[in-house]
Amino acid sequence: MTPTLPVCEHFLLERETDWLTIWFNRPDARNALSKEVSAELSAIVAAVRKDRSLRGVTLRGKGKVFCAGGDIKGFQSVFQGGEQNLDDVAKANADTGELFHQINTLPQVVVVLVQGAAIAGGLGLTCCADIVVCTQDALFSMTETQIGIVPAQIAPFVIARMGLPAGRRLMLTGGRFRGEEAGRLGLADYVVSTEAALGATELEIRTGVRSCSPAANAETKALIMALPRMTAEEARQAGGYAFARCMLSDEGREGVASFIEKRKPRWAE
């Protein structure tokens, strides 16, 4: 049974057979990540994780901005204006990190399309994608240290995506850069000239994803995420078992047979 997607106030969900587009739908608030928005996105991601009929997920934003990051007014009222103590604020921040982790480790392929801007937490979300497409004029910035706070939960994902030297420079200088530089830094896989071209590029990505076995993609993502924490021996063992699980699965048998028989596998038809 396909898991039911939650009813959303801050997102529009568009499902096309095996692909889900998640639209941030707070253009007047620059699609900022308020407490309520983060909770809603977490519920969507939890439902997506359970739905193995989905091949891919696309995150994008309505309006002129993909995502402007955290809700700064909310920071002031919730974290600085009440009775919150150090532990309360730390837990709330760590919960945001868990949301990034859940997106980063989804078994489905995750695509992010960036128009306008991806700032702070919005840039962090971008770094959680498997594939990123942005426009040439898209603005990226890590503004946290400029307002006296820390890019705490996005730092691991920024470093994993762009590397330690670039991550250090950007986080410690409030770095701002455009789409072309995002391509050079490895943040963006495709840089396109117009917003309309985002969708056309995404359709090509979907075609590529649909040519791949869903189970093999899920196993590959899990292995990719685990490898940095492994010793060489652990990596060999984990790779061996991932290979064996796929080789002995129905999709593995179908894929090998389709190659030998010179036809498309069932999932690519």
N, C-alpha and C positions, 0 to 999 in steps of 0.2 A: 504494500500500500504506500502510495506517494505521500510523504509528510505534507501537511498543510502549511502554507506560508502565513505568517501573522498579518493581521489587519494593521495597516500603517497610517500614521498621521504625518510623518515627516519624510516618507519615501514613496516613490511610485515604483511598483514592481511590474515588469513586463516579461512574461514567459513566452518563448517561441520554441515549442517542442522541447528540445534538450538544452536550451540556453536561457539563462535568466539575466535580465538587465535590472540593476538596482540603481535607481535615480535618486540622488539627494534632491529633496524638493522643498528647500527653504531658501529660495533665491534672495528674498529680502534680507535674510540674515547671512548672506554669503555662504550658505550651506555649512555653517559652523557646527562643531561637535559639542552641543550642549549635553547635559546629563541625560535628558530624555532622548535625544537623537542617538547617543551611544547605546543606550539600553535597547532602543528599537532595532538598531543595526545588529546588536548582539543576538537578538531573538531571530532575526532573518538569517544570520550566519549559522546559528544552531540548526535551523530547519534545513538549510541548504546542505550542511554536512551530512545529514541523514538521507538525503535524496540522491541516490546513486543513479537515477535516470537523467540527472543533469550532467552535461558534459563540460559546461563552462559557465562562468559568471562574469558579468561586466559591471564595473562601478563607474558611474559618471554623474555629473551635476547639472541640474537645471539652472538656467540663467547664465550670467557672465563669469561665474567662478566655479571651479570644481569643488573645492573645499578650503575654507579659510582657517581651518584648524580649530583649536579650542575656543569656547565661548568665554571671552575675557571678562565681560561684565558678570557672567556667572561665577567666574573665579573669585571676583571681588565680593559678591554677595554671599556665596556659599562657603568659601574657604577663609575669607578674611573678615567677614562681617558678623559671624555668629559665634558659637561656642565650640567650634571645631578645634581639636587638639592635634598634635603632631601625628599621632597614630591614625586618626580619622582621615586626615588629608593624604597621608602616605597610602592608606588602603584604597581610597578613591582613585588616586593616580595609578596604583598598581592594577586596578580593575580595567583601566583604559589599556594598559599594556597587555592584559589578557585578551581584550578584543582584537588588538593588532595581531597577537599570536594566533588566534583562531582563524583570522582571515589569511594569514601567512601560511597556515598549514591545512587549508581546505584541500580535500582530495581532488576537487575539480580544478580546472585551469581558470585562473583569475586574471582578468584583463582590466586595466584602468585607462580611461580616456580622459586626458586633461586639457581643458580649455580655460582661458582666463588666468587662473592662479591655483596653485596648490601650496598653501602656506603652513608651516609648523606641522601640526598634526595631520593636515591634508597631505603634506609631503611624506609624512610617515606612512599614511595609508598607501600612497603611491608605491613606496618601497616594499610593501607587502604583496605586490602583484607579481605574477609570473611574467607578464608582458605589459609594457607601458607604451602608450601612443600619446603624443602631445603635439600641440601646434607650435610653430616657430616662435610665436609671440607669447606663449604661456610663461607666466612668472612663477618661479619657485623661490622660496625663502625660508630660512630657519631663524625665526624672530624671537625665540624664547629668551635667550640671554640678553637681548636688547631691552626686555621689560623685567629683568631681574629674576627670572626663573630658569629652570633646567629642562632641556629636551629629553627628559628622563626615559620615557617609555619608547620613544621613537628611535633613540640612539642606536640600539642593536640592529634595527632594520635598515637604518641609513648606512651604517658601516658595512653591513652584509651586502647591500646593494651597490654602494659606490666606493667602498674601501676605506681603510682607516685614515690615510692622509687627507683625502678629500673630506671625509666626515669631520675630522678634527678642525680643518680650516673653516668649513661652513658653519659648524656649530659655535665656534669661538669668535667668529667675526660677524654673525648675523647674515651670513652670505646670501646674496640675491643673484639669481641667474635666469636666463631665458631658455627657451626650448632647445636651441642649437647646442648650448653648453650642456643641457641635460643629456643630450645624445652623446657628447664627448665624455661625460662623466660616467656613462653607463646607466644612468637613471632611466632614460627613455630608449626603448628599442627602435621606435619609429618616430621621426619628426616630420610632420606634414605642414603644408602651407596654410590650409584653411580648416575651419571647424567641420565643414561638410566632409572633408577628406578623412576625418577621424572614423566616421561610420564605414566608409569604403574600405579602409585599412582593417578595421575590425572584422568585416565580412571575410576578408582573406585569411585572417587569423582563425576564424571559426572553421573555415574549410580545412586548414591544416590540422586543427585539433580533432576534427571529426574523422580525419584519416587515421587517427591513432586509436589503439585499443583503450577504452575507458579504464579498465583495470590496470593496464600497463602504465598509463599516465599517473594513476593514483599511487601505484607502487613506486614509480620513479620519483614523484614529488616527496613521498615519505623518506625515501633513501637520501635524496638531496638535502633535506632538512636535517637528517640525522648525521650525515658524514662529518661535519666539522667537529662534532663532539667525540669522534671515534678514533681509536688507534688504528694503525694500518691493518693489524690482524682483525680487529672488530669490523673494519670496513669490508675486508674480504669475506668474512662470514655473513655479514648483513647483505652484501651484494649477492652472495651465493644463494641465500634463502629467498631473496626477492626474485632472483632469476628463476629459481625452482618453482616458486608459487605460481609465477606467470606461465612458465613452460608447461606445467601440469594442469593449468586451468582450462576451462572451456574456451576462453578467448585465445589462449596460447595455442591450443590445438587447432582452432579455426584459423588463426593467423598463419601458422606453418603450412596448413593444408592449402590455404588460398594462394600462398606463394608458389608452392609446388604445382598447383593446378592452374596457375597463371590467371587468377581472377581476383576481384576485390573481396576482402573479408566482409562479413555481414554488417559490421558496424560502420563501414564506409560506403555502403550501397545507397 
